[in-house]
Amino acid sequence: MQSNQPCPICDRQKNTRPIFENDDWLVRHSAETNIVGYVLIEAKRHFLDMADATESECASYGEILQR
């Protein structure tokens, strides 16, 4: 994503209180659904596919899933 384009995910991340976050990921409650307890894991870096995630991002994603 080009830096001059607005990003709805980044905009939401600015206005939310995360449940948990690390250097690569943010975990938050979903305000977009009506399902109690539904959470989202969002990357802090822009990429479209997990295949584009770095080795470090993949490792820290696994750590979040274990929490």
Number of C-alpha atoms within 10 A of each C-alpha: 10 7 7 6 7 10 12 9 12 14 10 12 15 10 8 13 13 15 12 12 16 14 11 17 18 19 19 20 17 15 13 7 10 8 10 9 10 12 15 15 18 17 21 16 13 15 11 10 7 10 9 11 17 11 10 11 19 15 12 16 19 11 11 16 8 7 6
